[in-house]
């Protein structure tokens, strides 16, 4: 069973955006715009935010993919 294309492309998008946000936190820690502790907190929050947003999006997408209640038509 293969993964549906919209689910795969959305997942890749969320991974890229999460990695960019985490990279921004690490970069600000390296350049000194943030303290090391704040940089670690920023990076962890970026990861958790990306994960939670992806899970919410994936659940919404999967619930709409196969609808449980389908219309039944009478035999005419």
C-alpha positions in Angstrom: 0.0 0.0 0.0 1.5 3.3 -1.0 1.2 6.6 0.7 -1.2 9.1 -1.1 0.6 11.9 -3.0 -1.1 14.8 -1.2 -0.2 13.3 2.2 3.4 12.8 1.2 3.8 16.3 -0.3 2.2 17.9 2.7 4.4 15.9 5.1 7.5 16.9 3.2 6.4 20.6 3.3 5.9 20.4 7.1 9.3 18.8 7.5 11.0 21.5 5.5 9.3 24.3 7.3 10.0 22.8 10.7 13.7 22.3 9.8 13.9 25.9 8.7 12.4 27.1 12.0 14.7 24.9 14.0 17.7 26.2 11.9 16.7 29.8 12.6 16.8 29.0 16.3 20.2 27.3 16.1 21.5 30.2 13.9 20.3 32.8 16.3 22.1 30.9 19.1 25.3 30.7 17.1 25.3 34.4 16.1 24.7 35.5 19.6 21.3 37.1 19.0 19.9 34.7 21.6 21.4 33.1 24.6 22.2 29.4 24.4 19.4 28.5 26.7 16.8 30.6 24.8 18.1 29.1 21.5 17.6 25.6 22.9 14.0 26.5 24.0 13.3 28.1 20.6 14.5 25.0 18.8 12.5 22.6 20.9 9.4 24.7 20.6 9.8 24.9 16.8 10.1 21.1 16.7 7.0 20.6 18.9 5.0 23.2 17.0 5.9 21.6 13.6 5.0 18.1 14.9 1.7 19.2 16.4 0.6 21.2 13.4 1.6 18.3 11.1 -0.4 15.8 13.2 -3.5 18.1 13.2 -3.2 18.6 9.4 -2.7 14.9 8.8 -5.7 13.9 10.9 -7.9 16.4 9.1 -6.7 15.2 5.7 -7.1 11.5 6.5 -10.6 12.1 8.0 -11.7 13.7 4.7 -9.9 11.1 2.5 -12.2 8.1 3.3 -15.5 9.4 4.5 -17.3 7.0 6.9 -20.8 8.0 6.0 -21.5 7.7 2.3 -24.8 8.3 0.7 -26.7 5.1 -0.2 -28.9 5.3 -3.2 -32.1 3.2 -3.5 -32.4 0.8 -6.4 -34.7 2.4 -9.0 
